Amino acid sequence: MPSTRDYYEILGVARDAGADDIKRAYRRLAMKYHPDRNPGDADAESRFKECSEAYEVLSDDSKRSLYDRHGHAGLRGAPAHDFSSMHVEDIFSMFNDIFGGGSTRGARGRGGTRGGVPRGYDLETEVELELEEVLTGAEREVSFQRLDVCRTCSGSGARPGTTAVSCRTCGGRGQVMQQGLGGMFRMVTACPDCRGKGEVITDPCPDCRGRGRVPVKRRLSVRIPAGIQSGQAVRLAGEGEPPPPEASAEGRGVRGDLHVVVRVQPHERFERDGDHLLVAVPVSYSQLALGATVDVPALDGPAQVKVPAGTQHGSMFRIPARGLPRVSGGSRGDLVAILQLVVPRKLSESQREILEKYAEAEDVPVEPPDRSWLDRLRDVFRGG
């Protein structure tokens, strides 16, 4: 039965989320609730189908547009793809395009190889950091669930004392021949009964139910380096899942890795631009007109800038090496102070009298700025 819950709520994304955010959210939930990882858990199966339904709609531009305008009613009669029947390895392979291209965050499917060696799945989890922690680095404890080799059957999937038997459908070959259009063409596909293995388990292990793998919860401590960017990941080698059963049985293969993706929370005062920090500094008219030494907030204690007389609203001052460290090491980025003129909402009588006298003598030509705010910002970073 189709879900009536809001699809964005199901995936835990904002309504303006991009395609990559939607894919990432679905992949995380699908791996968490997949029936292979939660055998016999009806609630997990229901949640898996629900998030698959949400992804089916939000990943399709036309369906998402209909849903945004008309809700669930706008989707009635629309064809649907059944993601709920996908195997775990299919979910990983769907998203290689997000994390591929040489990225260390890419999850490899079962039976994948690195340098010709079979390896298990890579896993992914997330942690959140405050901007202050990016300056110093941080320690985080992560909890996740992975599939491990069943100790009862040593990963074979068969009840102890029994073994798998040759598949009758394919005769142990792992492949079957299919014909179509009255025999006009033939196609060799993986055997649907043994899924290409050539053998089936007739007496499954009672603990893993023939899968050879059981879900296990893990808790680890991970060190997040200073200067890390939001979206980057820390790789914990060998903390993923074991290699395919056939490789494990032969003593070959390596475990996958765990990728801890970092999400840096927005700061209420600072804006980040790579390794640089931007901060708005409120100043008065007298400070801009007469010049002053102004305190500038920074993550590691206040700094100061000298404001020359006649400085304009929006002027920028660069304070070297007071930004964030580079994750690869070396010097820190800069802190850029952007001066913002603050006009008082209320004046005392004496202040009003002084301003009125000044206004009588004021003769300030008003001209548009000769250069844009963005051009001036570029000059600050270029040292101009």
C-alpha positions in Angstrom: 0.0 0.0 0.0 1.5 3.4 -1.0 2.7 5.6 1.8 0.8 8.7 2.7 3.6 10.3 4.7 5.5 13.3 3.1 8.3 11.9 0.9 10.7 14.6 2.0 10.1 13.8 5.6 10.6 10.1 4.9 14.1 10.7 3.4 14.9 13.4 5.9 15.7 16.0 3.3 14.6 19.6 2.7 12.1 20.4 0.0 14.8 22.2 -2.0 17.3 19.3 -1.6 19.5 18.6 -4.7 19.6 15.2 -6.5 22.9 14.2 -4.8 21.4 14.9 -1.3 18.3 12.8 -2.2 20.4 9.9 -3.5 22.7 10.0 -0.4 19.7 10.0 2.0 18.0 7.1 0.2 21.2 5.1 0.1 21.8 5.5 3.8 18.2 4.5 4.7 18.0 1.7 2.2 21.2 0.1 3.6 19.9 0.6 7.1 16.5 -1.0 6.6 17.1 -3.5 3.8 15.6 -7.0 4.6 18.9 -8.7 4.1 20.3 -6.7 7.1 17.1 -7.1 9.2 15.9 -10.6 8.7 12.4 -11.2 10.1 11.9 -7.5 11.0 8.6 -6.4 9.6 9.0 -2.8 10.7 12.4 -2.5 8.9 10.9 -4.0 5.8 8.0 -1.5 5.9 10.4 1.4 6.3 12.6 0.1 3.4 9.6 0.0 1.1 8.5 3.4 2.2 11.9 5.1 1.6 12.2 3.3 -1.8 8.8 4.7 -2.8 9.9 8.2 -1.7 13.1 7.9 -3.7 11.3 6.7 -6.8 9.3 9.9 -6.8 11.9 12.5 -5.7 14.6 11.1 -8.0 12.5 11.7 -11.1 12.2 15.3 -12.1 8.7 15.0 -13.6 7.3 13.0 -10.8 8.8 15.3 -8.2 7.3 18.3 -9.9 3.9 16.7 -9.9 4.3 15.8 -6.2 5.5 19.3 -5.3 2.4 20.8 -6.9 -0.3 18.3 -6.1 1.0 16.0 -3.4 0.2 12.3 -3.5 -2.9 13.0 -5.6 -0.8 14.2 -8.5 0.9 10.8 -8.8 -2.1 8.6 -9.2 -1.8 6.5 -12.3 1.9 7.2 -12.7 4.0 4.1 -13.5 6.3 3.0 -10.6 9.5 1.1 -10.5 9.7 -1.4 -7.6 12.9 -0.5 -5.8 11.8 -2.7 -2.8 12.8 -5.9 -4.5 16.4 -4.7 -5.0 19.2 -6.6 -3.3 21.8 -4.9 -1.1 24.5 -5.0 -3.8 22.1 -3.4 -6.3 21.7 -0.4 -4.0 25.4 0.1 -3.8 25.8 -0.1 -7.6 23.1 2.5 -8.1 25.2 5.2 -6.5 28.7 4.6 -7.8 28.2 7.7 -9.9 28.0 9.8 -6.8 31.1 8.5 -5.1 33.0 7.3 -8.1 35.6 9.1 -10.2 38.5 8.3 -7.9 36.8 9.3 -4.7 37.6 7.2 -1.6 34.0 7.3 -0.6 32.8 5.0 -3.3 31.0 1.9 -2.1 32.1 -1.3 -4.0 29.6 -4.1 -4.7 30.0 -7.7 -3.4 32.8 -9.4 -5.3 34.4 -6.1 -6.2 38.2 -6.0 -6.5 41.1 -3.8 -5.6 44.2 -4.8 -7.5 42.5 -8.1 -8.4 41.8 -9.0 -4.7 38.1 -9.6 -3.9 36.9 -7.2 -1.2 33.7 -6.5 0.8 31.4 -3.6 0.8 32.5 -0.2 1.9 30.1 1.4 4.5 29.3 5.0 5.3 28.2 6.9 8.3 28.1 10.6 9.2 29.2 12.9 12.1 28.5 16.5 12.7 31.1 19.1 13.7 30.9 22.7 14.9 33.1 25.2 13.1 35.2 25.6 16.2 36.0 21.9 16.0 37.3 22.3 12.4 39.9 24.7 13.8 41.3 22.2 16.3 40.1 18.8 15.0 37.8 16.5 17.0 37.3 13.0 18.4 34.0 11.3 17.6 32.4 8.0 18.5 30.5 6.4 15.7 28.0 3.5 15.9 27.0 1.5 12.8 25.9 -1.9 11.7 27.6 -4.2 9.3 27.3 -7.8 8.1 29.9 -10.1 9.5 30.7 -13.8 8.8 28.3 -16.1 10.7 30.2 -17.9 13.3 27.8 -20.8 13.4 28.3 -21.9 9.8 31.6 -20.1 9.2 30.0 -18.1 6.4 28.8 -21.1 4.3 25.1 -20.5 4.9 24.6 -24.2 5.4 23.6 -25.9 8.7 26.8 -27.2 10.4 27.5 -30.7 9.1 25.8 -30.1 5.8 27.0 -28.6 2.5 25.4 -26.8 -0.5 24.2 -29.0 -3.4 24.4 -28.5 -7.1 21.6 -26.3 -8.5 19.2 -28.4 -10.5 18.0 -25.5 -12.6 21.3 -24.7 -14.2 23.1 -28.0 -13.5 25.7 -26.2 -11.4 26.8 -23.9 -14.2 25.3 -20.7 -12.6 23.8 -19.6 -16.0 20.7 -20.4 -18.0 19.7 -19.8 -21.6 16.6 -17.8 -22.3 14.8 -17.5 -25.6 12.5 -14.9 -26.9 10.3 -14.0 -29.9 9.7 -17.6 -30.8 13.3 -18.6 -30.6 14.6 -15.7 -32.8 17.1 -14.7 -30.1 18.9 -16.3 -27.2 20.3 -14.7 -24.1 22.5 -16.2 -21.3 21.6 -14.9 -17.9 22.4 -15.7 -14.3 20.4 -18.6 -12.9 17.4 -17.2 -11.0 17.5 -20.0 -8.4 21.1 -20.0 -7.4 21.8 -16.4 -8.5 24.8 -17.5 -10.5 26.5 -19.5 -7.7 25.8 -22.9 -9.3 24.8 -24.4 -6.0 21.9 -24.0 -3.5 21.6 -24.5 0.3 18.9 -27.0 1.1 19.4 -27.0 4.9 20.2 -23.4 5.9 22.0 -22.3 9.0 19.5 -21.5 11.7 21.4 -18.3 12.8 22.0 -16.6 9.4 19.1 -18.3 7.5 21.4 -19.4 4.7 23.0 -16.0 4.1 26.3 -16.7 5.6 26.3 -13.2 7.2 24.7 -11.8 10.3 24.2 -8.1 11.2 26.6 -6.9 14.0 26.7 -3.5 15.7 30.0 -1.8 15.9 31.2 1.3 17.9 34.4 3.0 17.1 36.3 6.2 18.0 37.5 8.3 15.0 39.8 11.3 14.9 38.6 14.1 12.6 41.5 16.2 11.4 41.6 19.9 11.7 40.6 21.8 8.6 38.3 19.2 7.2 35.6 20.4 4.7 31.9 19.5 5.0 31.3 16.5 2.8 34.8 15.1 3.1 35.3 11.7 4.7 37.7 10.0 7.0 38.4 6.4 5.9 38.8 3.6 8.5 40.4 0.8 6.6 39.1 -2.7 7.1 36.0 -1.6 9.1 33.6 -2.4 6.3 32.1 -5.8 5.4 33.9 -9.1 4.6 34.6 -10.2 1.1 32.2 -12.4 -0.8 31.5 -15.8 0.7 33.3 -17.7 -2.0 36.4 -15.6 -1.5 36.2 -15.9 2.3 35.9 -19.7 2.0 39.1 -19.8 0.0 40.9 -17.5 2.5 41.1 -14.7 -0.1 39.8 -11.2 -0.1 39.9 -8.2 2.2 37.3 -6.3 4.1 35.8 -3.1 2.8 36.3 0.3 4.6 34.2 2.5 6.7 33.9 6.1 5.4 32.9 8.6 8.1 31.4 11.6 6.3 31.7 15.0 8.1 28.9 17.6 8.1 30.1 21.0 9.4 27.2 22.9 10.9 26.6 26.5 9.8 27.9 29.1 12.2 25.7 31.9 13.4 28.5 34.5 12.8 31.2 33.2 10.5 30.9 32.2 6.8 33.4 29.7 5.4 35.1 30.1 2.0 37.5 27.2 1.7 40.2 27.8 4.4 39.2 31.5 4.8 36.6 32.9 7.2 34.4 35.9 6.6 32.8 37.8 9.5 30.6 40.9 9.5 31.8 43.6 12.0 29.3 46.3 13.0 30.8 49.8 13.2 29.5 53.3 13.8 29.5 56.3 11.5 32.1 58.1 13.6 34.5 55.1 13.5 34.3 55.1 9.7 34.5 58.9 9.3 37.2 59.5 11.9 39.1 56.2 11.9 39.4 53.8 14.8 40.9 50.5 16.0 38.1 47.9 15.8 37.9 44.5 17.5 37.2 41.6 15.2 35.9 38.3 16.5 37.8 35.2 15.5 37.5 31.5 16.4 40.6 31.5 18.5 40.3 34.9 20.3 39.6 38.5 19.1 41.8 40.3 16.6 42.0 44.0 15.7 42.1 46.1 12.5 43.0 49.7 12.1 40.3 51.5 10.2 41.5 54.6 8.4 39.5 57.8 8.4 37.0 57.9 5.6 36.5 54.2 5.3 33.3 53.2 3.5 30.6 50.8 4.5 31.3 47.3 3.2 35.1 47.7 3.2 37.1 44.6 3.9 40.2 44.0 5.9 42.2 40.8 5.7 43.8 39.4 8.8 46.4 36.8 7.7 46.5 33.2 9.2 43.5 33.6 11.4 41.2 31.5 9.3 41.1 27.6 9.3 44.0 25.2 8.9 44.5 23.3 5.7 43.6 19.7 6.1 46.8 18.7 4.4 48.8 20.8 6.8 50.7 24.1 6.4 49.6 27.6 7.0 46.0 28.7 7.9 43.7 30.6 5.8 42.8 34.3 6.4 40.0 36.0 8.4 38.2 38.7 6.4 36.4 41.4 8.3 33.6 43.1 6.4 32.6 46.4 8.0 28.9 47.1 8.3 27.6 50.6 9.2 25.1 50.4 12.0 22.6 53.3 12.2 21.3 53.8 15.8 17.5 53.4 16.1 17.2 55.9 18.9 19.2 59.1 19.6 19.6 61.1 22.8 18.8 64.8 22.7 22.5 65.7 22.8 23.3 63.3 20.0 20.4 64.6 17.9 21.6 68.2 18.3 25.1 67.3 17.3 23.9 65.5 14.2 21.6 68.3 13.2 24.4 70.7 13.3 26.6 68.4 11.3 23.8 67.9 8.8 23.6 71.7 8.2 27.3 71.7 7.2 27.2 68.4 5.4 27.9 68.3 1.7 28.6 64.7 0.7 28.4 63.8 -3.1 26.6 60.6 -3.5 28.0 58.5 -6.3 27.6 54.8 -7.2 30.5 52.6 -6.3 33.0 52.1 -9.1 33.5 48.4 -8.3 31.2 45.7 -7.1 31.3 44.0 -3.6 32.4 40.8 -5.3 35.3 42.4 -7.1 36.5 43.9 -3.8 36.3 40.5 -2.1 38.4 38.9 -4.8 41.0 41.6 -4.3 41.2 40.8 -0.6 42.0 37.1 -1.3 44.4 38.1 -4.1 46.3 40.5 -1.8 45.2 43.5 -3.8 
